[in-house]
Amino acid sequence: MEKEKLSAKEAALIDAARRGIGARQGGDPAAEQLSAAERIERLMEAERAETERRKKKLKRYGIVLPAAILAIAALLALRAFSRR
C-alpha cells in the first residue's frame, strides 16, 4: 500500500503495529506488556467513545421516531374511520 492512499487513522494503526513488532523483537518483556496494556486501554477508550455516541444518538432519535410513527398511524386510522 502506498502511504498517500492511507487515511490518518490507518497510518496510525500501521505505525502502532510496527512499534509493537519492534518491541517484541527487542526482547524486552516489560515493553511488550506495556504496549499490550496501552493497546487495551486505547481500545477501551475507543469503545467508550463509540458507546457515548450511540447513547447520544438514541437520546436524540429514541423518542422522536416512535412518536412520529405513532402519529402517522393515528392519522391513517382517523382517515380510514372518517370515510365511513
C-alpha positions as CSV (number, residue, x, y, z in Angstrom):
1,M,0.0,0.0,0.0
2,E,1.2,3.5,-0.7
3,K,1.3,6.0,2.1
4,E,-0.6,8.6,0.1
5,K,-3.7,6.4,-0.1
6,L,-3.9,5.7,3.7
7,S,-6.1,7.8,6.0
8,A,-4.6,9.3,9.1
9,K,-6.2,6.6,11.3
10,E,-4.9,3.8,9.1
11,A,-1.4,5.2,9.1
12,A,-1.5,5.5,12.9
13,L,-2.7,1.9,13.3
14,I,0.1,0.7,11.0
15,D,2.7,2.7,12.9
16,A,1.4,1.3,16.2
17,A,1.6,-2.2,14.9
18,R,5.2,-1.7,13.7
19,R,6.2,-0.3,17.1
20,G,4.7,-3.4,18.7
21,I,6.6,-5.7,16.4
22,G,9.8,-3.8,17.1
23,A,9.3,-4.1,20.9
24,R,8.7,-7.8,20.6
25,Q,11.9,-8.3,18.5
26,G,13.9,-6.3,21.0
27,G,13.2,-8.9,23.6
28,D,12.1,-6.5,26.3
29,P,9.2,-8.2,28.1
30,A,8.2,-5.1,30.0
31,A,7.9,-3.1,26.8
32,E,5.7,-5.9,25.3
33,Q,3.4,-5.9,28.3
34,L,3.2,-2.1,28.4
35,S,2.3,-1.9,24.7
36,A,-0.3,-4.6,25.2
37,A,-1.8,-2.6,28.1
38,E,-1.7,0.6,26.1
39,R,-3.4,-1.1,23.2
40,I,-6.2,-2.5,25.5
41,E,-6.5,1.0,27.1
42,R,-6.9,2.6,23.7
43,L,-9.4,0.0,22.5
44,M,-11.4,0.5,25.7
45,E,-11.3,4.3,25.3
46,A,-12.5,4.0,21.6
47,E,-15.3,1.7,22.7
48,R,-16.4,4.2,25.4
49,A,-16.4,7.0,22.8
50,E,-18.5,4.8,20.5
51,T,-20.9,3.9,23.2
52,E,-21.3,7.6,24.2
53,R,-22.0,8.5,20.6
54,R,-24.7,5.7,20.4
55,K,-26.3,6.9,23.6
56,K,-26.5,10.5,22.4
57,K,-28.0,9.3,19.1
58,L,-30.5,7.1,20.9
59,K,-31.5,10.0,23.2
60,R,-31.9,12.3,20.1
61,Y,-34.0,9.9,18.0
62,G,-35.3,7.4,20.5
63,I,-38.4,9.4,21.4
64,V,-39.0,11.3,18.2
65,L,-39.1,8.5,15.7
66,P,-41.6,6.2,17.6
67,A,-43.8,9.3,18.3
68,A,-43.8,10.2,14.6
69,I,-44.7,6.7,13.6
70,L,-47.5,6.6,16.1
71,A,-48.8,9.9,14.9
72,I,-48.8,8.8,11.3
73,A,-50.6,5.6,12.3
74,A,-53.2,7.6,14.3
75,L,-53.8,9.9,11.3
76,L,-54.2,7.0,9.0
77,A,-56.7,5.4,11.4
78,L,-58.7,8.6,11.7
79,R,-58.8,9.0,8.0
80,A,-60.0,5.4,7.5
81,F,-62.7,5.8,10.1
82,S,-63.9,9.2,8.9
83,R,-64.7,7.9,5.5
84,R,-67.4,5.5,6.8
